[in-house]
Amino acid sequence: MELVLFWKALILGVVEGLTEFLPVSSTGHLIVVGDWLGFNDQTGKTFMVAIQLGAILAVCWEYRLRLTAVLRGLGSEVQARRFAGNLIIAFLPAAVSGYLAHDFIKAYLFSPKTVAIALIVGGAAILGIEYRYRSHRPQRETVDQLDWRDALRIGCAQCLALFPGVSRSGATIMGGLVFGLSRQAATEFSFFLAIPTMFAATGYDMLRSWDFLQAADLPVFAVGFTAAFFSGLATVRGLLRFVAHHSFAVFAIYRIIFGGLLLWLISRQPLG
């Protein structure tokens, strides 16, 4: 039984790392895979929250030099203060909305069916945004060119990801494309914005779930955390190379097919 738990932790950790930064919804995939593995009790839900830290630390590690430079320059460099200010502005809309709607979302929206619907609708939205993007020249080629208005718009777009299955990275990247960012700038800003957003969301969820944590669960959590870190690191590096030469249409098609398959499987389940 213990070995089975480790395998489940490894699978879910890899799923988290692979999907957290792609526009396919990590939360949606964790709900579906966790349900499939039978690891969807309160401990499983707490586990899925905890391993997100592994994925976000992968971003911190990949951009450690940039983040360190920003921290050192906050007191003297305008560009560093502007970058940090943009992250705060972009973070606030989802932080406030998530805090107010947290209990409702957890109680009513965390199900395979809502995820499936969101995957399909989000996939169609990505295809529409990609079609529009081809006829518009980006106004912001790099993250350093963003101003506070760009940050606020992307932050508002991130609020859509409170609905499980929408995808936080999908909402922020697609929002960036709609508001005039290049693929590279939108993707990188999505990575940076994930740092405060995920630390806050994960920390809040962990505090609320603290009573469900047990010392005996730590080895299982460690396996998932480590798997999420390394798979997340590979995904961050791979996605940046991918967007340099490709659109996000392939992810949209994947979302629609996966969402449709989920709805079909759900419809075949016996009632009651």
C-alpha angles and dihedrals in degrees: 000000000000091000090050090055091052091052091050090049091050093050094047092045091054091046091051094049094045096047105033095083099030119086092248102091119258092202090053093050093046091051092050097042092042089052090049092050093046090240097124103108122111092279090050092050091050089049091053089054094047097051091058086077089064091056095046092048086057088063091047090052095046092050097032094124093050093045092048091050091051093050092049092048099048093098098046113016123078093203092054092050091047092051093049092045092052091053092051092048092048092046098053103069095056092038093057095040092046093050092051096044100034099107094044092050094048093046102044113016105047100096136110092246096056089045092052093051092047091049092055096044091045092049092053090048092053091052090051093048092047090052090052093044093060091064097046128072113226114251094200117047098175138031091246090065094062119109129200093271091057090049093050093050092050090046090055090048089054089062088073088068091068084084106082111246097029094094125230093227091045093052094047097042094046090043088053091052092049091051096051107271124137118245090255094049094045092049095047093046088051089055093049093045089053090066100068093028097053096038090053096043094044093045092050093049092046092052091051091047097043094111090059094057118100131185090237089063095058097090091052091047090049092055092051092044093052093045091050091050097053097039089046091051091052091048095051092052094043095047093054090053091046098052091051089073109013142054126236092249093107090061091049091053090047091051093051094048093044093046092048091049091051092051090049092050091046091051090055094055113105115252119247 
